């Protein structure tokens, strides 16, 4: 209890500069969320969430959801090689552990083989499964950006090292919503493994200001669309020198009023 009170005190003592406002397409994002709630769903499909993030200027890796081998080939031509293919289903959890993610596909034959393998593995579990065709991105540092609710502090934003590092290293920083400009920069700088952002082992640095801006855009999204109860961008690839930064995988839960 005392630790929680001290945490709350530190968060409230951060500089109180007003959060910035970006030009966004709020109505487009709200339409997506309201349509999902009207259908009785509490989760958003990947393409729906990609539409919301695009409306708020958060870069998302080029991708397409397909339902046939022919659609997969057309999507591959649009997305470009190399690419990744993933099973697209709300019923399939822990996709990577179960062979639901196939990477570094480089030609037509590999795309067709990947589609067939995913269908063979998961069609019985979910007859309505589809396949996500996604451009392959790897040049950068995998980070985690999230939105959650804390029983004591309310809506929170999270940032840290992403990918498998979230569960193993737990190098994640939390701040209260709405996020200020100084708070966003402080979050990026507070990660214990931030040496990776500065260019560890001969790698170029990432654009830390861009990371802070993405956090601020997510904070504005939570303000404008409070029904967005939870959000995980894991990983959000922080491209070296900012080039190629984008969300590679994402999920969200929606609820009337945000579910707080």
N, C-alpha and C positions, 0 to 999 in steps of 0.2 A: 504493500500500500504506500509506504513512504517513498519507495523507488518510483512508483507511478506519479506521485505528487511532485517529486523533484523533476521528473521528465516533463510534466505539464508546465512547471514553472520555467524551465529552460526554453521550451517552445514559445511560451508567451512573451519572453523577453527578447525574442528576435526582432530586428528592425521592422517597423510597421509601415513600410512604404506601400502605396496602393498597388494592387496587381495591375499589370498592363492589359490593354484590350486589343485584340487583333481583329482584322477584318476577316470574317468567317461566313459560312453559309449555315446559319443556325437553323433556319426553317427546314432545310434538307435533312439535317441530322435528326431533328425532332420528328419528322415524318417517318423515318425509318424505325425509331424507337416506339412511336405510337402505334405503328402498324403491327409490330411484334407483340406489344401488349394487347392489342385488340384481338389478336389470334390466340391469346392465352399463353404465349410463350414467355419464359423468363431468361432465355439465352438468345443471343444474336448469331446468325450465320456469319461465316467468315466474310462473304461478299458484302453483307450489310454493315459489318463493323469497318471494313475497308472503306466503304462509302462515307461513313461518319468521320473517320480519321481524315480522309481526303478533304472533307468539308471544313475541317479545322486546321488544315495545312500541315498535318503530320504525315511524313512520307511513308509509304507502304510499298513493299517489294512488288513489282509487276507480277500479276497472277491471273488465273482464270479457273473457274470450277466447271468441270466437264462431266458428261454422262455417257460417253461412247469413245471408242478408239479413234473414230474420225474427228470428233471434237477435240480430242487430246492432240492430234497432229496439227490441227489448225491453231490451237492455243500455243503449241510449241513454236510455231512459226512466228506468232505475234510476240511471244515473250522472249524468245531467243535462247540459244544454247550457250553454256551448259545450263541445265535446269534441274529442279527437284520435283518429285511427284509424291503426294501424300493422300492417304485415305481421308475423305471428307465426310464425317459422320458424327453426330452428337452422341451416338451410342458407343463409339470406340474411344477409349481413354488410353493414355500412355502410348501414343502411336509409335514413337521411336522404339520403345522396348518390344513392341509386338510386330516389328517389320512393316509398319505402316508408313514409313518414310524412306524413299529411295532417292539417292543423291547422285550428282555428277553425271547426269544423262546427257549424251552428246550427239545423238543422231536419231533418225526416224525409227530404226529397228529397236533401239533401246527404249524409246518412248512407248512403242507398242508392247514390248515385253513387260515393261513396268506396269502399264495399265492392266495387262492380263494377270500379273502376279497379285496386284492389289485386289482386283476383283475376286480372284480365286481365294484369297485369304479372308476377305471380310464380307462377301456377298450374303453368306448364310446368316451372319450376325445382324446385318442390316441390308435387306433387299433394296432399300432406297439409297444406299451409299452412292456417293459420287467421288470424283478424284480432283484434287487441287493440283494444277500445273503452275509452277512458280519459278521465276528466275533464280539462279543460284548466286548468292552473295556470301563472301567469306572474308573480304579484306577489311578488317576493323576489329573492334572490341565488342563482344556481346554484353549488353546491359539489360537491366530489368526496369520497367516502368509500370507502376500499378496504382490502382485506386481501391481503397477498402474502407471499412467502418470500424472504429474502435469504440468499445462500450463507454470509455471515459472521455475520450477526446473528440469523438464524432468522425466526420469524413477526414480521411488521411490520404496523402500521396506518398508513394514509395519509389525509391530509386536505388539501384545497386548493380553489382556485377550479375550478368544474366546467364542463360543457358543452364547447365548443370550446376554452376556455381551458386545459384540461389539456394538450393537445398543443402549443398555440401558446406559452403563457406559462410552462408547467411550474412553476407556483406551487403546489408540493405539499410538505407537511411529513411526515416519517416518524418514527414512534416504535416502540419495541419493545413486544411483547405479553408479559404483560398490561399494559394501560394503567391508570395511576393517575388519581385525580381531578385532581391538580395537573398531571399530564402531559396530560390531555385539554384542560384550560383553556389550557395552554401551547401546544398544537398550534393551537388556534383563533387565539390571539394572535400566532402566529409567521408567519402567511401574509402575504406582502408586500403583497397587495392588500386587507388587512383594513379599509381605509377604506370599502370597500363595505359592510362589516358595520355601520359606525357611522352610515350614512345619507348617503352621498355624493350631491352634486348635488340636494339637497332631498328625497331619499328618506328614509323612516323607517328606524330601525335594525332589525337582526334580533336575535333572542334568542340571544346567544352562549352562555349557560348551557344552552339547549336543545341547541345543536350539540354542546357538550361531553358532555351526557348521552347523545346518540345514539352518539357515539364510544365511550362507556363500555359502552353496551348491546351494541354490536357486539363489543367486546372480550370481554364475558361470553359472547356467542354462540360466539366462537372457542374459548374455554375449554371450554364445555359440549359443543360439537360440533366436535371437532378435525378431523373429516373434511372440513370446509369449508376447502378449500385456497386458493381465491381468491374474492374478492368485490369487485365494482365497483358502487357506487351513483353513477351519473353520468347526469344530475345528481340530487343531493339538493337540493331547493329549500328554502332557508332563508327562510321567510316573514317579511315585515316584522312586527316585534314578536312573532314566533313564530306568527302566524296562518297556517294553511294549509301549514306545513312538511311536506314529504313526499318520499319517493323517487319520481322520475318515470320513471327507467329503471334497470335493474339486470341483472346477470348474475353467475353463480357457477359455479365448478368444484369438484367434490368428488372425493376420493380416499381410499382406506383409510389411516387414520392421518394424514391431512392432506397426504400427498405430500411431506413435508419431507425 
